[in-house]
Amino acid sequence: MNRTEMEHNLNLVIEDFNNRIDSGNEDLIQNAMWATYPHLKEVKKTPNFRINLLTVNERIRLHANMQRWMK
């Protein structure tokens, strides 16, 4: 996997997280806040708006790869 694929997969996670929050379904919101948000908030961007891959932990990386597989 290269950097472009990893950034794409992480953007899929962000998009999925935003969709869950906007859905209004309380169960989906609670699940996203419990499972995804603590790891997603640690991901930082560089000044040129690229994702700093050093801030991506194992759990959010696996979640990102799963999102790509599910699409």
PDB file of N, H, CA, C and O in Angstrom:
ATOM      1  N   MET A   1       0.855  -1.173   0.000  1.00  0.00           N
ATOM      2  CA  MET A   1       0.000   0.000   0.000  1.00  0.00           C
ATOM      3  C   MET A   1       0.900   1.235   0.000  1.00  0.00           C
ATOM      4  O   MET A   1       1.947   1.255   0.647  1.00  0.00           O
ATOM      5  N   ASN A   2       0.485   2.238  -0.719  1.00  0.00           N
ATOM      6  H   ASN A   2      -0.365   2.222  -1.244  1.00  0.00           H
ATOM      7  CA  ASN A   2       1.251   3.472  -0.729  1.00  0.00           C
ATOM      8  C   ASN A   2       0.507   4.573   0.025  1.00  0.00           C
ATOM      9  O   ASN A   2      -0.611   4.373   0.500  1.00  0.00           O
ATOM     10  N   ARG A   3       1.134   5.716   0.121  1.00  0.00           N
ATOM     11  H   ARG A   3       2.041   5.879  -0.265  1.00  0.00           H
ATOM     12  CA  ARG A   3       0.584   6.827   0.901  1.00  0.00           C
ATOM     13  C   ARG A   3      -0.777   7.281   0.362  1.00  0.00           C
ATOM     14  O   ARG A   3      -1.689   7.576   1.135  1.00  0.00           O
ATOM     15  N   THR A   4      -0.904   7.335  -0.941  1.00  0.00           N
ATOM     16  H   THR A   4      -0.164   7.095  -1.569  1.00  0.00           H
ATOM     17  CA  THR A   4      -2.154   7.787  -1.553  1.00  0.00           C
ATOM     18  C   THR A   4      -3.311   6.867  -1.172  1.00  0.00           C
ATOM     19  O   THR A   4      -4.396   7.340  -0.836  1.00  0.00           O
ATOM     20  N   GLU A   5      -3.085   5.565  -1.223  1.00  0.00           N
ATOM     21  H   GLU A   5      -2.203   5.180  -1.496  1.00  0.00           H
ATOM     22  CA  GLU A   5      -4.128   4.616  -0.836  1.00  0.00           C
ATOM     23  C   GLU A   5      -4.494   4.768   0.637  1.00  0.00           C
ATOM     24  O   GLU A   5      -5.670   4.726   0.997  1.00  0.00           O
ATOM     25  N   MET A   6      -3.485   4.943   1.484  1.00  0.00           N
ATOM     26  H   MET A   6      -2.529   4.977   1.191  1.00  0.00           H
ATOM     27  CA  MET A   6      -3.743   5.076   2.913  1.00  0.00           C
ATOM     28  C   MET A   6      -4.550   6.334   3.200  1.00  0.00           C
ATOM     29  O   MET A   6      -5.487   6.296   3.998  1.00  0.00           O
ATOM     30  N   GLU A   7      -4.203   7.446   2.564  1.00  0.00           N
ATOM     31  H   GLU A   7      -3.442   7.478   1.916  1.00  0.00           H
ATOM     32  CA  GLU A   7      -4.970   8.676   2.756  1.00  0.00           C
ATOM     33  C   GLU A   7      -6.402   8.505   2.243  1.00  0.00           C
ATOM     34  O   GLU A   7      -7.349   8.993   2.860  1.00  0.00           O
ATOM     35  N   HIS A   8      -6.554   7.814   1.117  1.00  0.00           N
ATOM     36  H   HIS A   8      -5.785   7.418   0.616  1.00  0.00           H
ATOM     37  CA  HIS A   8      -7.897   7.561   0.584  1.00  0.00           C
ATOM     38  C   HIS A   8      -8.718   6.741   1.573  1.00  0.00           C
ATOM     39  O   HIS A   8      -9.877   7.060   1.837  1.00  0.00           O
ATOM     40  N   ASN A   9      -8.121   5.693   2.116  1.00  0.00           N
ATOM     41  H   ASN A   9      -7.180   5.434   1.901  1.00  0.00           H
ATOM     42  CA  ASN A   9      -8.824   4.839   3.068  1.00  0.00           C
ATOM     43  C   ASN A   9      -9.192   5.610   4.337  1.00  0.00           C
ATOM     44  O   ASN A   9     -10.284   5.433   4.876  1.00  0.00           O
ATOM     45  N   LEU A  10      -8.295   6.455   4.807  1.00  0.00           N
ATOM     46  H   LEU A  10      -7.408   6.599   4.369  1.00  0.00           H
ATOM     47  CA  LEU A  10      -8.611   7.261   5.994  1.00  0.00           C
ATOM     48  C   LEU A  10      -9.724   8.264   5.704  1.00  0.00           C
ATOM     49  O   LEU A  10     -10.551   8.546   6.571  1.00  0.00           O
ATOM     50  N   ASN A  11      -9.747   8.795   4.498  1.00  0.00           N
ATOM     51  H   ASN A  11      -9.075   8.566   3.793  1.00  0.00           H
ATOM     52  CA  ASN A  11     -10.845   9.691   4.136  1.00  0.00           C
ATOM     53  C   ASN A  11     -12.174   8.939   4.077  1.00  0.00           C
ATOM     54  O   ASN A  11     -13.224   9.515   4.363  1.00  0.00           O
ATOM     55  N   LEU A  12     -12.138   7.662   3.711  1.00  0.00           N
ATOM     56  H   LEU A  12     -11.286   7.193   3.478  1.00  0.00           H
ATOM     57  CA  LEU A  12     -13.357   6.843   3.755  1.00  0.00           C
ATOM     58  C   LEU A  12     -13.854   6.693   5.191  1.00  0.00           C
ATOM     59  O   LEU A  12     -15.059   6.724   5.439  1.00  0.00           O
ATOM     60  N   VAL A  13     -12.932   6.532   6.130  1.00  0.00           N
ATOM     61  H   VAL A  13     -11.953   6.507   5.928  1.00  0.00           H
ATOM     62  CA  VAL A  13     -13.310   6.430   7.549  1.00  0.00           C
ATOM     63  C   VAL A  13     -13.935   7.730   8.011  1.00  0.00           C
ATOM     64  O   VAL A  13     -14.949   7.716   8.708  1.00  0.00           O
ATOM     65  N   ILE A  14     -13.348   8.846   7.635  1.00  0.00           N
ATOM     66  H   ILE A  14     -12.524   8.858   7.069  1.00  0.00           H
ATOM     67  CA  ILE A  14     -13.884  10.150   8.030  1.00  0.00           C
ATOM     68  C   ILE A  14     -15.271  10.354   7.441  1.00  0.00           C
ATOM     69  O   ILE A  14     -16.174  10.841   8.123  1.00  0.00           O
ATOM     70  N   GLU A  15     -15.442   9.983   6.181  1.00  0.00           N
ATOM     71  H   GLU A  15     -14.709   9.587   5.628  1.00  0.00           H
ATOM     72  CA  GLU A  15     -16.746  10.107   5.529  1.00  0.00           C
ATOM     73  C   GLU A  15     -17.788   9.223   6.218  1.00  0.00           C
ATOM     74  O   GLU A  15     -18.913   9.662   6.456  1.00  0.00           O
ATOM     75  N   ASP A  16     -17.420   7.988   6.536  1.00  0.00           N
ATOM     76  H   ASP A  16     -16.506   7.631   6.343  1.00  0.00           H
ATOM     77  CA  ASP A  16     -18.332   7.078   7.221  1.00  0.00           C
ATOM     78  C   ASP A  16     -18.690   7.617   8.608  1.00  0.00           C
ATOM     79  O   ASP A  16     -19.847   7.545   9.022  1.00  0.00           O
ATOM     80  N   PHE A  17     -17.705   8.152   9.321  1.00  0.00           N
ATOM     81  H   PHE A  17     -16.765   8.209   8.984  1.00  0.00           H
ATOM     82  CA  PHE A  17     -17.951   8.719  10.645  1.00  0.00           C
ATOM     83  C   PHE A  17     -18.941   9.881  10.552  1.00  0.00           C
ATOM     84  O   PHE A  17     -19.885   9.962  11.338  1.00  0.00           O
ATOM     85  N   ASN A  18     -18.724  10.769   9.598  1.00  0.00           N
ATOM     86  H   ASN A  18     -17.957  10.703   8.959  1.00  0.00           H
ATOM     87  CA  ASN A  18     -19.634  11.908   9.421  1.00  0.00           C
ATOM     88  C   ASN A  18     -21.040  11.456   9.038  1.00  0.00           C
ATOM     89  O   ASN A  18     -22.021  12.037   9.503  1.00  0.00           O
ATOM     90  N   ASN A  19     -21.150  10.442   8.207  1.00  0.00           N
ATOM     91  H   ASN A  19     -20.354   9.970   7.829  1.00  0.00           H
ATOM     92  CA  ASN A  19     -22.469   9.917   7.823  1.00  0.00           C
ATOM     93  C   ASN A  19     -23.208   9.332   9.025  1.00  0.00           C
ATOM     94  O   ASN A  19     -24.420   9.499   9.160  1.00  0.00           O
ATOM     95  N   ARG A  20     -22.470   8.649   9.891  1.00  0.00           N
ATOM     96  H   ARG A  20     -21.486   8.513   9.782  1.00  0.00           H
ATOM     97  CA  ARG A  20     -23.099   8.081  11.089  1.00  0.00           C
ATOM     98  C   ARG A  20     -23.587   9.177  12.022  1.00  0.00           C
ATOM     99  O   ARG A  20     -24.676   9.071  12.586  1.00  0.00           O
ATOM    100  N   ILE A  21     -22.799  10.222  12.190  1.00  0.00           N
ATOM    101  H   ILE A  21     -21.915  10.308  11.732  1.00  0.00           H
ATOM    102  CA  ILE A  21     -23.197  11.330  13.059  1.00  0.00           C
ATOM    103  C   ILE A  21     -24.414  12.046  12.485  1.00  0.00           C
ATOM    104  O   ILE A  21     -25.325  12.414  13.226  1.00  0.00           O
ATOM    105  N   ASP A  22     -24.433  12.246  11.171  1.00  0.00           N
ATOM    106  H   ASP A  22     -23.692  11.947  10.569  1.00  0.00           H
ATOM    107  CA  ASP A  22     -25.532  12.956  10.520  1.00  0.00           C
ATOM    108  C   ASP A  22     -26.790  12.106  10.372  1.00  0.00           C
ATOM    109  O   ASP A  22     -27.851  12.639  10.046  1.00  0.00           O
ATOM    110  N   SER A  23     -26.694  10.798  10.602  1.00  0.00           N
ATOM    111  H   SER A  23     -25.832  10.365  10.866  1.00  0.00           H
ATOM    112  CA  SER A  23     -27.834   9.912  10.377  1.00  0.00           C
ATOM    113  C   SER A  23     -28.981  10.144  11.360  1.00  0.00           C
ATOM    114  O   SER A  23     -30.143   9.910  11.028  1.00  0.00           O
ATOM    115  N   GLY A  24     -28.654  10.603  12.562  1.00  0.00           N
ATOM    116  H   GLY A  24     -27.710  10.793  12.832  1.00  0.00           H
ATOM    117  CA  GLY A  24     -29.683  10.791  13.576  1.00  0.00           C
ATOM    118  C   GLY A  24     -30.005   9.519  14.337  1.00  0.00           C
ATOM    119  O   GLY A  24     -30.766   9.562  15.303  1.00  0.00           O
ATOM    120  N   ASN A  25     -29.455   8.402  13.933  1.00  0.00           N
ATOM    121  H   ASN A  25     -28.836   8.367  13.148  1.00  0.00           H
ATOM    122  CA  ASN A  25     -29.664   7.129  14.612  1.00  0.00           C
ATOM    123  C   ASN A  25     -28.766   7.087  15.848  1.00  0.00           C
ATOM    124  O   ASN A  25     -27.541   7.045  15.733  1.00  0.00           O
ATOM    125  N   GLU A  26     -29.376   7.098  17.014  1.00  0.00           N
ATOM    126  H   GLU A  26     -30.371   7.132  17.108  1.00  0.00           H
ATOM    127  CA  GLU A  26     -28.629   7.192  18.272  1.00  0.00           C
ATOM    128  C   GLU A  26     -27.658   6.020  18.466  1.00  0.00           C
ATOM    129  O   GLU A  26     -26.563   6.206  18.998  1.00  0.00           O
ATOM    130  N   ASP A  27     -28.053   4.823  18.038  1.00  0.00           N
ATOM    131  H   ASP A  27     -28.942   4.673  17.606  1.00  0.00           H
ATOM    132  CA  ASP A  27     -27.167   3.669  18.172  1.00  0.00           C
ATOM    133  C   ASP A  27     -25.914   3.812  17.309  1.00  0.00           C
ATOM    134  O   ASP A  27     -24.809   3.512  17.762  1.00  0.00           O
ATOM    135  N   LEU A  28     -26.086   4.273  16.059  1.00  0.00           N
ATOM    136  H   LEU A  28     -26.983   4.517  15.691  1.00  0.00           H
ATOM    137  CA  LEU A  28     -24.931   4.475  15.187  1.00  0.00           C
ATOM    138  C   LEU A  28     -24.011   5.568  15.724  1.00  0.00           C
ATOM    139  O   LEU A  28     -22.788   5.446  15.659  1.00  0.00           O
ATOM    140  N   ILE A  29     -24.599   6.622  16.246  1.00  0.00           N
ATOM    141  H   ILE A  29     -25.593   6.721  16.298  1.00  0.00           H
ATOM    142  CA  ILE A  29     -23.807   7.724  16.796  1.00  0.00           C
ATOM    143  C   ILE A  29     -23.001   7.250  17.994  1.00  0.00           C
ATOM    144  O   ILE A  29     -21.808   7.539  18.094  1.00  0.00           O
ATOM    145  N   GLN A  30     -23.643   6.524  18.904  1.00  0.00           N
ATOM    146  H   GLN A  30     -24.611   6.289  18.822  1.00  0.00           H
ATOM    147  CA  GLN A  30     -22.933   6.042  20.090  1.00  0.00           C
ATOM    148  C   GLN A  30     -21.817   5.071  19.706  1.00  0.00           C
ATOM    149  O   GLN A  30     -20.733   5.110  20.289  1.00  0.00           O
ATOM    150  N   ASN A  31     -22.075   4.204  18.731  1.00  0.00           N
ATOM    151  H   ASN A  31     -22.955   4.172  18.258  1.00  0.00           H
ATOM    152  CA  ASN A  31     -21.054   3.270  18.285  1.00  0.00           C
ATOM    153  C   ASN A  31     -19.874   4.010  17.674  1.00  0.00           C
ATOM    154  O   ASN A  31     -18.724   3.675  17.958  1.00  0.00           O
ATOM    155  N   ALA A  32     -20.140   5.015  16.835  1.00  0.00           N
ATOM    156  H   ALA A  32     -21.074   5.287  16.605  1.00  0.00           H
ATOM    157  CA  ALA A  32     -19.066   5.783  16.203  1.00  0.00           C
ATOM    158  C   ALA A  32     -18.251   6.541  17.245  1.00  0.00           C
ATOM    159  O   ALA A  32     -17.026   6.610  17.155  1.00  0.00           O
ATOM    160  N   MET A  33     -18.936   7.105  18.230  1.00  0.00           N
ATOM    161  H   MET A  33     -19.931   7.049  18.303  1.00  0.00           H
ATOM    162  CA  MET A  33     -18.232   7.856  19.269  1.00  0.00           C
ATOM    163  C   MET A  33     -17.400   6.931  20.151  1.00  0.00           C
ATOM    164  O   MET A  33     -16.341   7.329  20.636  1.00  0.00           O
ATOM    165  N   TRP A  34     -17.860   5.715  20.362  1.00  0.00           N
ATOM    166  H   TRP A  34     -18.720   5.391  19.968  1.00  0.00           H
ATOM    167  CA  TRP A  34     -17.146   4.769  21.208  1.00  0.00           C
ATOM    168  C   TRP A  34     -15.987   4.104  20.463  1.00  0.00           C
ATOM    169  O   TRP A  34     -14.883   3.999  20.998  1.00  0.00           O
ATOM    170  N   ALA A  35     -16.236   3.654  19.225  1.00  0.00           N
ATOM    171  H   ALA A  35     -17.133   3.740  18.790  1.00  0.00           H
ATOM    172  CA  ALA A  35     -15.257   2.833  18.525  1.00  0.00           C
ATOM    173  C   ALA A  35     -14.309   3.612  17.623  1.00  0.00           C
ATOM    174  O   ALA A  35     -13.139   3.246  17.503  1.00  0.00           O
ATOM    175  N   THR A  36     -14.782   4.668  16.993  1.00  0.00           N
ATOM    176  H   THR A  36     -15.732   4.965  17.090  1.00  0.00           H
ATOM    177  CA  THR A  36     -13.977   5.340  15.978  1.00  0.00           C
ATOM    178  C   THR A  36     -13.362   6.647  16.467  1.00  0.00           C
ATOM    179  O   THR A  36     -12.181   6.903  16.233  1.00  0.00           O
ATOM    180  N   TYR A  37     -14.147   7.466  17.138  1.00  0.00           N
ATOM    181  H   TYR A  37     -15.106   7.258  17.329  1.00  0.00           H
ATOM    182  CA  TYR A  37     -13.694   8.811  17.489  1.00  0.00           C
ATOM    183  C   TYR A  37     -12.407   8.866  18.306  1.00  0.00           C
ATOM    184  O   TYR A  37     -11.542   9.686  17.996  1.00  0.00           O
ATOM    185  N   PRO A  38     -12.238   8.032  19.336  1.00  0.00           N
ATOM    186  CA  PRO A  38     -10.994   8.139  20.122  1.00  0.00           C
ATOM    187  C   PRO A  38      -9.728   7.938  19.287  1.00  0.00           C
ATOM    188  O   PRO A  38      -8.689   8.523  19.591  1.00  0.00           O
ATOM    189  N   HIS A  39      -9.806   7.130  18.256  1.00  0.00           N
ATOM    190  H   HIS A  39     -10.650   6.655  18.008  1.00  0.00           H
ATOM    191  CA  HIS A  39      -8.649   6.867  17.412  1.00  0.00           C
ATOM    192  C   HIS A  39      -8.546   7.893  16.282  1.00  0.00           C
ATOM    193  O   HIS A  39      -7.448   8.265  15.867  1.00  0.00           O
ATOM    194  N   LEU A  40      -9.688   8.338  15.797  1.00  0.00           N
ATOM    195  H   LEU A  40     -10.580   8.036  16.135  1.00  0.00           H
ATOM    196  CA  LEU A  40      -9.703   9.304  14.706  1.00  0.00           C
ATOM    197  C   LEU A  40      -9.222  10.672  15.163  1.00  0.00           C
ATOM    198  O   LEU A  40      -8.595  11.397  14.391  1.00  0.00           O
ATOM    199  N   LYS A  41      -9.506  11.032  16.401  1.00  0.00           N
ATOM    200  H   LYS A  41     -10.015  10.443  17.028  1.00  0.00           H
ATOM    201  CA  LYS A  41      -9.093  12.355  16.885  1.00  0.00           C
ATOM    202  C   LYS A  41      -7.579  12.457  17.026  1.00  0.00           C
ATOM    203  O   LYS A  41      -7.047  13.566  17.076  1.00  0.00           O
ATOM    204  N   GLU A  42      -6.875  11.334  17.090  1.00  0.00           N
ATOM    205  H   GLU A  42      -7.308  10.434  17.049  1.00  0.00           H
ATOM    206  CA  GLU A  42      -5.416  11.335  17.192  1.00  0.00           C
ATOM    207  C   GLU A  42      -4.737  11.570  15.845  1.00  0.00           C
ATOM    208  O   GLU A  42      -3.559  11.924  15.798  1.00  0.00           O
ATOM    209  N   VAL A  43      -5.470  11.376  14.754  1.00  0.00           N
ATOM    210  H   VAL A  43      -6.427  11.088  14.792  1.00  0.00           H
ATOM    211  CA  VAL A  43      -4.907  11.559  13.419  1.00  0.00           C
ATOM    212  C   VAL A  43      -4.797  13.055  13.137  1.00  0.00           C
ATOM    213  O   VAL A  43      -5.783  13.789  13.205  1.00  0.00           O
ATOM    214  N   LYS A  44      -3.592  13.486  12.821  1.00  0.00           N
ATOM    215  H   LYS A  44      -2.791  12.889  12.766  1.00  0.00           H
ATOM    216  CA  LYS A  44      -3.323  14.906  12.569  1.00  0.00           C
ATOM    217  C   LYS A  44      -2.983  15.112  11.103  1.00  0.00           C
ATOM    218  O   LYS A  44      -2.595  14.182  10.395  1.00  0.00           O
ATOM    219  N   LYS A  45      -3.136  16.344  10.673  1.00  0.00           N
ATOM    220  H   LYS A  45      -3.451  17.099  11.248  1.00  0.00           H
ATOM    221  CA  LYS A  45      -2.766  16.716   9.309  1.00  0.00           C
ATOM    222  C   LYS A  45      -1.535  17.600   9.335  1.00  0.00           C
ATOM    223  O   LYS A  45      -1.286  18.317  10.304  1.00  0.00           O
ATOM    224  N   THR A  46      -0.776  17.539   8.268  1.00  0.00           N
ATOM    225  H   THR A  46      -0.978  16.956   7.481  1.00  0.00           H
ATOM    226  CA  THR A  46       0.413  18.375   8.131  1.00  0.00           C
ATOM    227  C   THR A  46      -0.021  19.759   7.636  1.00  0.00           C
ATOM    228  O   THR A  46      -1.174  19.932   7.242  1.00  0.00           O
ATOM    229  N   PRO A  47       0.881  20.747   7.651  1.00  0.00           N
ATOM    230  CA  PRO A  47       0.507  22.086   7.172  1.00  0.00           C
ATOM    231  C   PRO A  47       0.009  22.126   5.732  1.00  0.00           C
ATOM    232  O   PRO A  47      -0.749  23.026   5.369  1.00  0.00           O
ATOM    233  N   ASN A  48       0.418  21.173   4.914  1.00  0.00           N
ATOM    234  H   ASN A  48       1.034  20.442   5.209  1.00  0.00           H
ATOM    235  CA  ASN A  48      -0.070  21.144   3.527  1.00  0.00           C
ATOM    236  C   ASN A  48      -1.297  20.242   3.381  1.00  0.00           C
ATOM    237  O   ASN A  48      -1.632  19.820   2.275  1.00  0.00           O
ATOM    238  N   PHE A  49      -1.972  19.946   4.509  1.00  0.00           N
ATOM    239  H   PHE A  49      -1.701  20.290   5.408  1.00  0.00           H
ATOM    240  CA  PHE A  49      -3.242  19.208   4.565  1.00  0.00           C
ATOM    241  C   PHE A  49      -3.133  17.743   4.164  1.00  0.00           C
ATOM    242  O   PHE A  49      -4.135  17.122   3.809  1.00  0.00           O
ATOM    243  N   ARG A  50      -1.930  17.186   4.219  1.00  0.00           N
ATOM    244  H   ARG A  50      -1.116  17.690   4.508  1.00  0.00           H
ATOM    245  CA  ARG A  50      -1.759  15.745   4.051  1.00  0.00           C
ATOM    246  C   ARG A  50      -1.899  15.111   5.428  1.00  0.00           C
ATOM    247  O   ARG A  50      -1.685  15.775   6.442  1.00  0.00           O
ATOM    248  N   ILE A  51      -2.252  13.848   5.469  1.00  0.00           N
ATOM    249  H   ILE A  51      -2.426  13.309   4.645  1.00  0.00           H
ATOM    250  CA  ILE A  51      -2.381  13.154   6.748  1.00  0.00           C
ATOM    251  C   ILE A  51      -0.991  12.763   7.239  1.00  0.00           C
ATOM    252  O   ILE A  51      -0.193  12.196   6.493  1.00  0.00           O
ATOM    253  N   ASN A  52      -0.715  13.072   8.493  1.00  0.00           N
ATOM    254  H   ASN A  52      -1.363  13.533   9.100  1.00  0.00           H
ATOM    255  CA  ASN A  52       0.550  12.692   9.110  1.00  0.00           C
ATOM    256  C   ASN A  52       0.449  11.213   9.475  1.00  0.00           C
ATOM    257  O   ASN A  52      -0.220  10.855  10.444  1.00  0.00           O
ATOM    258  N   LEU A  53       1.104  10.368   8.712  1.00  0.00           N
ATOM    259  H   LEU A  53       1.648  10.658   7.925  1.00  0.00           H
ATOM    260  CA  LEU A  53       0.977   8.929   8.906  1.00  0.00           C
ATOM    261  C   LEU A  53       1.581   8.458  10.226  1.00  0.00           C
ATOM    262  O   LEU A  53       1.273   7.359  10.687  1.00  0.00           O
ATOM    263  N   LEU A  54       2.422   9.264  10.829  1.00  0.00           N
ATOM    264  H   LEU A  54       2.672  10.156  10.455  1.00  0.00           H
ATOM    265  CA  LEU A  54       2.982   8.895  12.129  1.00  0.00           C
ATOM    266  C   LEU A  54       1.933   8.942  13.239  1.00  0.00           C
ATOM    267  O   LEU A  54       2.124   8.344  14.298  1.00  0.00           O
ATOM    268  N   THR A  55       0.824   9.651  12.999  1.00  0.00           N
ATOM    269  H   THR A  55       0.669  10.136  12.139  1.00  0.00           H
ATOM    270  CA  THR A  55      -0.224   9.765  14.013  1.00  0.00           C
ATOM    271  C   THR A  55      -1.328   8.726  13.841  1.00  0.00           C
ATOM    272  O   THR A  55      -2.279   8.702  14.622  1.00  0.00           O
ATOM    273  N   VAL A  56      -1.216   7.874  12.835  1.00  0.00           N
ATOM    274  H   VAL A  56      -0.444   7.893  12.200  1.00  0.00           H
ATOM    275  CA  VAL A  56      -2.220   6.838  12.570  1.00  0.00           C
ATOM    276  C   VAL A  56      -1.867   5.605  13.388  1.00  0.00           C
ATOM    277  O   VAL A  56      -0.805   5.013  13.195  1.00  0.00           O
ATOM    278  N   ASN A  57      -2.758   5.214  14.306  1.00  0.00           N
ATOM    279  H   ASN A  57      -3.621   5.695  14.463  1.00  0.00           H
ATOM    280  CA  ASN A  57      -2.473   4.014  15.104  1.00  0.00           C
ATOM    281  C   ASN A  57      -3.001   2.760  14.392  1.00  0.00           C
ATOM    282  O   ASN A  57      -3.673   2.846  13.364  1.00  0.00           O
ATOM    283  N   GLU A  58      -2.684   1.625  14.954  1.00  0.00           N
ATOM    284  H   GLU A  58      -2.138   1.556  15.789  1.00  0.00           H
ATOM    285  CA  GLU A  58      -3.011   0.346  14.328  1.00  0.00           C
ATOM    286  C   GLU A  58      -4.520   0.155  14.159  1.00  0.00           C
ATOM    287  O   GLU A  58      -4.968  -0.368  13.139  1.00  0.00           O
ATOM    288  N   ARG A  59      -5.286   0.568  15.134  1.00  0.00           N
ATOM    289  H   ARG A  59      -4.922   0.993  15.963  1.00  0.00           H
ATOM    290  CA  ARG A  59      -6.730   0.335  15.079  1.00  0.00           C
ATOM    291  C   ARG A  59      -7.391   1.145  13.968  1.00  0.00           C
ATOM    292  O   ARG A  59      -8.230   0.621  13.235  1.00  0.00           O
ATOM    293  N   ILE A  60      -7.017   2.423  13.838  1.00  0.00           N
ATOM    294  H   ILE A  60      -6.335   2.848  14.433  1.00  0.00           H
ATOM    295  CA  ILE A  60      -7.634   3.236  12.793  1.00  0.00           C
ATOM    296  C   ILE A  60      -7.122   2.802  11.413  1.00  0.00           C
ATOM    297  O   ILE A  60      -7.848   2.925  10.426  1.00  0.00           O
ATOM    298  N   ARG A  61      -5.896   2.302  11.331  1.00  0.00           N
ATOM    299  H   ARG A  61      -5.306   2.203  12.133  1.00  0.00           H
ATOM    300  CA  ARG A  61      -5.364   1.787  10.070  1.00  0.00           C
ATOM    301  C   ARG A  61      -6.154   0.563   9.624  1.00  0.00           C
ATOM    302  O   ARG A  61      -6.510   0.442   8.451  1.00  0.00           O
ATOM    303  N   LEU A  62      -6.428  -0.345  10.559  1.00  0.00           N
ATOM    304  H   LEU A  62      -6.139  -0.248  11.512  1.00  0.00           H
ATOM    305  CA  LEU A  62      -7.216  -1.533  10.224  1.00  0.00           C
ATOM    306  C   LEU A  62      -8.641  -1.165   9.838  1.00  0.00           C
ATOM    307  O   LEU A  62      -9.220  -1.755   8.926  1.00  0.00           O
ATOM    308  N   HIS A  63      -9.201  -0.181  10.542  1.00  0.00           N
ATOM    309  H   HIS A  63      -8.730   0.298  11.283  1.00  0.00           H
ATOM    310  CA  HIS A  63     -10.557   0.283  10.224  1.00  0.00           C
ATOM    311  C   HIS A  63     -10.584   0.891   8.819  1.00  0.00           C
ATOM    312  O   HIS A  63     -11.526   0.667   8.059  1.00  0.00           O
ATOM    313  N   ALA A  64      -9.551   1.657   8.483  1.00  0.00           N
ATOM    314  H   ALA A  64      -8.786   1.839   9.101  1.00  0.00           H
ATOM    315  CA  ALA A  64      -9.477   2.271   7.159  1.00  0.00           C
ATOM    316  C   ALA A  64      -9.383   1.213   6.065  1.00  0.00           C
ATOM    317  O   ALA A  64     -10.047   1.322   5.034  1.00  0.00           O
ATOM    318  N   ASN A  65      -8.559   0.189   6.286  1.00  0.00           N
ATOM    319  H   ASN A  65      -8.019   0.100   7.123  1.00  0.00           H
ATOM    320  CA  ASN A  65      -8.437  -0.876   5.294  1.00  0.00           C
ATOM    321  C   ASN A  65      -9.734  -1.655   5.154  1.00  0.00           C
ATOM    322  O   ASN A  65     -10.078  -2.095   4.057  1.00  0.00           O
ATOM    323  N   MET A  66     -10.459  -1.830   6.259  1.00  0.00           N
ATOM    324  H   MET A  66     -10.179  -1.472   7.150  1.00  0.00           H
ATOM    325  CA  MET A  66     -11.741  -2.517   6.213  1.00  0.00           C
ATOM    326  C   MET A  66     -12.764  -1.678   5.416  1.00  0.00           C
ATOM    327  O   MET A  66     -13.548  -2.233   4.646  1.00  0.00           O
ATOM    328  N   GLN A  67     -12.756  -0.366   5.597  1.00  0.00           N
ATOM    329  H   GLN A  67     -12.119   0.084   6.222  1.00  0.00           H
ATOM    330  CA  GLN A  67     -13.678   0.502   4.865  1.00  0.00           C
ATOM    331  C   GLN A  67     -13.452   0.367   3.361  1.00  0.00           C
ATOM    332  O   GLN A  67     -14.409   0.318   2.588  1.00  0.00           O
ATOM    333  N   ARG A  68     -12.196   0.309   2.953  1.00  0.00           N
ATOM    334  H   ARG A  68     -11.419   0.350   3.581  1.00  0.00           H
ATOM    335  CA  ARG A  68     -11.888   0.165   1.531  1.00  0.00           C
ATOM    336  C   ARG A  68     -12.398  -1.180   1.024  1.00  0.00           C
ATOM    337  O   ARG A  68     -12.964  -1.268  -0.066  1.00  0.00           O
ATOM    338  N   TRP A  69     -12.194  -2.222   1.821  1.00  0.00           N
ATOM    339  H   TRP A  69     -11.734  -2.151   2.706  1.00  0.00           H
ATOM    340  CA  TRP A  69     -12.625  -3.564   1.424  1.00  0.00           C
ATOM    341  C   TRP A  69     -14.148  -3.611   1.297  1.00  0.00           C
ATOM    342  O   TRP A  69     -14.673  -4.280   0.407  1.00  0.00           O
ATOM    343  N   MET A  70     -14.861  -2.908   2.177  1.00  0.00           N
ATOM    344  H   MET A  70     -14.435  -2.365   2.901  1.00  0.00           H
ATOM    345  CA  MET A  70     -16.321  -2.946   2.171  1.00  0.00           C
ATOM    346  C   MET A  70     -16.914  -2.142   1.017  1.00  0.00           C
ATOM    347  O   MET A  70     -18.039  -2.418   0.601  1.00  0.00           O
ATOM    348  N   LYS A  71     -16.197  -1.167   0.495  1.00  0.00           N
ATOM    349  H   LYS A  71     -15.283  -0.943   0.832  1.00  0.00           H
ATOM    350  CA  LYS A  71     -16.715  -0.346  -0.618  1.00  0.00           C
ATOM    351  C   LYS A  71     -16.598  -1.102  -1.868  1.00  0.00           C
ATOM    352  O   LYS A  71     -16.974  -0.603  -2.928  1.00  0.00           O
TER     353      LYS A  71
END
